[in-house]
């Protein structure tokens, strides 16, 4: 049943009072009908974004040409067994009481007219379907067909709450803390380039974006990747690897991978020589000892997104060594038996290993694009995007551990503000100076590229840029101010930030939100940047006895005991293995610093207010999840971000319990210190 057929039928609905027109569809082997006046359109099953802690029947939400609406799994709603979504499955977009919703059905059959006198009252129960969902029973084709008409108000839960508000809710106030300590700290965005760690002061970074397709610029220097359009402005993309004199990431990884594969091939050759000689000519290494095996098991072997592919590779590599060792042992028993075993087992594993290697090589370029990020900065009067391998974390560090670079006159030192020494000097972060990194010549070149590109595309961007220059500058200052407050004030500035962010929205773009986005399972979530104090790698966590299941424990954050919540558990999501992309987002819940474990942090982005739908408006009455504050529409391709309200992630009762458990965890340290001081005084008195 196509949508145009539906529209045609709707236009020809009879005005007579003796007939009803129904859209008839199937679920399992049963037929159901909905009054055509309630059906807006019929579409194929779109991409679905799942909501945390939603009822089982609410499959999720979808962006249908700019309208965000809930999608109901009608089979689950009717307690029917699940089935695979087929090519014939459709979504009925229905409107009832100004609420739009999608109903997933197995297939749409037809639109029919039925006399009113053929519609009977529904029975008390029909094969487990709640009688409240049924409006009536239609006997069609002389009583040979039974079509159950549906009560959409009950199915869509519109009777649950008639007073839901469509307005967005803002997080509540949080306690302030003394800022003396934070003034002596700097907040840094750390990033990776060729296994070396660099950083920028967060006040210098306007945005962090995913790497998208760029428009190449002819006759540009090698470090200029091209141009992208961001909010109708051209943004030049500069390759940090090229600027720092390093090989392209794909080239570097491919060469490394090739070297490791050659070592593995040498091992295989040695095994073949042993078979030919009929003795242990070579002492073959174990899987853990060989260079390829060590590399496969190192955490930085390949980007995190390729870890699943590496798991298969590790398994096959281990199996190769295992079968190879068995072959060597069989040589001592029977050379013919060893050769048969080699042909039947080792060659089979070698073939699978070769296919896996080819698969990984083909994945490298696409995987790297997923890891890469663009840091948007401003320097010398121009805004540019710096392409980096990956963004690690956002960390606070004491200013005193940042040392000035003494390599006077070297090409490296002029690009650095200093070097931060962490973990007793074991970890070094080179803090880059964007003003030195992009020279005056670069600025001039970029301006010429922008102008040339605008002229070629027939876009009078240079005129627009001139007229909007003051507004853009104010916008930049507001962005930097928010980032500086996040970095320099921490929790003490969160009230001010929220207030200023709201005021800024009303005065300039009315309701633009700046979000830190992250993943849980396959869904994307966002927190206001003003609610994020810092982003850290997963640290050691100490369990808390008698705590709720979603509380992972506590961690030590520069002397503060911070409770840590596993958001997957909190949202009833399946557990997942943690890796080098797992992060802890430090936020404020109930006036206390709290860590939220997420699968990975994606980017810092801005979403216009008109692209944010209130959660109440989208899923009114269907879920009891105050922590879902809104749904942000990012683009026309269906990407959506679930905005969370940090103050609502826990109930007040849970906040109080968490505070009590955390305080109890801190008490033993205080008692221990007191006892030590007391015994010291007694000892001094005795000596005196």
Buried (B, 14 or more C-beta within 10 A) or exposed (E): BEBEEBEEBBEEBEEEEEBBBBBBBBBEEBBBBBBBEBBBBBBEBBEBBBBBEBBEBBBBBBBBEEEBBBBBBBBBBBEBEEEEEEEEBBBBBBBBEEBBBBBBBBEBBEBBBBEEEBBEEBEEEBEEBBEEBBBBBBBBEEEEEBBBBBBBBBBBBBEEEEEBEEEBBBBEEBEBBEBEBBEEBBBBBBBBBBEEBBBBBBBBBBBBBBBEEBEEBEEBBEBBBBBBBBEEBBBBBBBBBBBBEBEEBEEBBBEEBEEBBEBBEBBBEBBEEBBEEEEEEBEBBEBEEBBBBBBBEEEEBBBBBBBEBBEBBBBBBBBBBBBBBBBBEBBEEEBEEBBEBBEEBBEEBBEBBBEBBEEBBEBBEEBBBBBBBBBBBBBBEBBBBBBBBBBBBBBBBEEEBBEEBEEEEEEEBBBBBBBBBBEEEEEBBBBBBBBEBBEEEBBEBBBEBBBBBBEEEEBEBBEBBEEEEEEBEEBEEBBBBBBBBBBBBBBBBBBEBBEBBEEBBEEEBEBBBBBBBBBBBEBBBBBBBBBBBBBBEBEEBEEBEEBBEBBBBBBEBEEEBBBBBBBBBBBEBEEEEEBBBBBBBBBBBBBBBBBBBBBBBBBBBBBBBEBBBBBBBBBBBBBEBBBBBBBBBBEEEBEBBBBBBBBBBBEEEBBEBBBEBBEEBEEEEEEEEEEEEEEEEEEEEEEE
